[in-house]
Amino acid sequence: MAMTMNGQVQLSASREVVWAKLNDPEVLKSCIPGSEQFDRIAGNEFQAVATVKVGPVKARWKGKVRLSDLDPPNSYRISGEGEGGVAGFAKGGAKVSLSDKDGGTLLTYDVEAQIGGKLAQLGQRLINSAAKKTADDFFIKFAAAVTQPQ
Amino acid sequence: MYAFTQHRPATVRQAASLLAKQEEAKLLAGGHTLIPTMKLRLAGPKHLVDLSKVEGLSGIEMKGRSLTIGAMTTHVEVQTSPVVRENIPALAELAGKIGDPAVRHRGTIGGSLANNDPNADYPAAALGLGATIITNKRRIPADEFFKGLFETALEPDEIVTKVQFPKVNKAAYVKFPNPASRYALVGVFVSKRSSEIRVVVTGAGANGVFRVTAFEEALKKRFGAKSLEGLTVPADGMASDIHGSAEYRAHLIGVLARRAVAAAG
């Protein structure tokens, strides 16, 4: 099944700082909910492991994440695909753009993803809400990370 | 299903200590959410702490103006209890509309509240009646218990033991069930207890159960379906899936709230 999600987050840091944090695997690792591993394997490719827990469902996902269409410090595309064992698979990406606003930075994201396997069959009533919650959790942590000194 | 070890403690204290000691342990109440999830291997807890042999976790009792229901009390016990029917009939009716007969005979009130499924019925009753959730550690008001999608104020080794509902003057629950699962696509619980009015929605919010304060204020002036005419809930923050868009759910809240108020009288 396909899933789309978009939103905007106001961050109190300059566009350059936000851009640097968006490209820092340590920052991404600490902000991705349930993230266990986020290691650079080459240039802009990363190996990621995350445990996703939504209610009774708990699945460990392994996959690759890639940054592309880099236009510093304005926008990039983050994409990936992962396997959650029998739970299913997911692949997709998000276009992330930055612009100056109110002395800080406005981050706009536009996600498109494909989810398959059992999780997609069973989770249809929950996937959108779960994805939104994951994004919200990520940005709460990310908003705190960008205001920390480098 | 992945292999797991089943524990059958006899007391709440033993259950809590097992839960704290074992890694990847889950409590097993009625098992009608957890077991199907495990069968599909969407969850693989290493330990199950079965509450079925724990003494004193089920039963229904009216004391003064509050109704206490044990956490392991099944939906069908609440549905058919003369005590519940006499004191809070809306609660008995709600229990009778949960899932199917298998779910109602196995599923428990404590399990449903601890799971906090965004489409479940009991969270609407707990928040809609201003209940208190009693655990092995403390008493948690419903207003502080539900923390979003499948999240509650419960700590990892905390166990719901009882739920206490205050007797209200008026209450009703109206839901628009998904025809296959009977989960609430949208459900609205309204109650009136002297000057306190609650309008609570389940199934619609992306973050689970929530109160509609604008509706509550309107009903404070006059408790009648007419008071809600023209009032709407914004679609922002509503869940959206193949069964219904956010706008559709927001619309249903208005319709069902008016019906619930009319049913409460």
Boltz contact constraints between the chains, C-beta under 6 A:
constraints:
  - contact:
      token1: [A, 54]
      token2: [B, 150]
      max_distance: 6.0
  - contact:
      token1: [A, 55]
      token2: [B, 150]
      max_distance: 6.0
  - contact:
      token1: [A, 56]
      token2: [B, 33]
      max_distance: 6.0
  - contact:
      token1: [A, 56]
      token2: [B, 34]
      max_distance: 6.0
  - contact:
      token1: [A, 56]
      token2: [B, 37]
      max_distance: 6.0
  - contact:
      token1: [A, 56]
      token2: [B, 43]
      max_distance: 6.0
  - contact:
      token1: [A, 57]
      token2: [B, 37]
      max_distance: 6.0
  - contact:
      token1: [A, 57]
      token2: [B, 42]
      max_distance: 6.0
  - contact:
      token1: [A, 57]
      token2: [B, 43]
      max_distance: 6.0
  - contact:
      token1: [A, 58]
      token2: [B, 43]
      max_distance: 6.0
  - contact:
      token1: [A, 86]
      token2: [B, 41]
      max_distance: 6.0
  - contact:
      token1: [A, 87]
      token2: [B, 42]
      max_distance: 6.0
  - contact:
      token1: [A, 118]
      token2: [B, 40]
      max_distance: 6.0
  - contact:
      token1: [A, 124]
      token2: [B, 241]
      max_distance: 6.0
  - contact:
      token1: [A, 124]
      token2: [B, 242]
      max_distance: 6.0
  - contact:
      token1: [A, 125]
      token2: [B, 241]
      max_distance: 6.0
  - contact:
      token1: [A, 128]
      token2: [B, 240]
      max_distance: 6.0
  - contact:
      token1: [A, 128]
      token2: [B, 241]
      max_distance: 6.0
  - contact:
      token1: [A, 129]
      token2: [B, 149]
      max_distance: 6.0
  - contact:
      token1: [A, 129]
      token2: [B, 206]
      max_distance: 6.0
  - contact:
      token1: [A, 129]
      token2: [B, 239]
      max_distance: 6.0
  - contact:
      token1: [A, 132]
      token2: [B, 206]
      max_distance: 6.0
  - contact:
      token1: [A, 133]
      token2: [B, 149]
      max_distance: 6.0
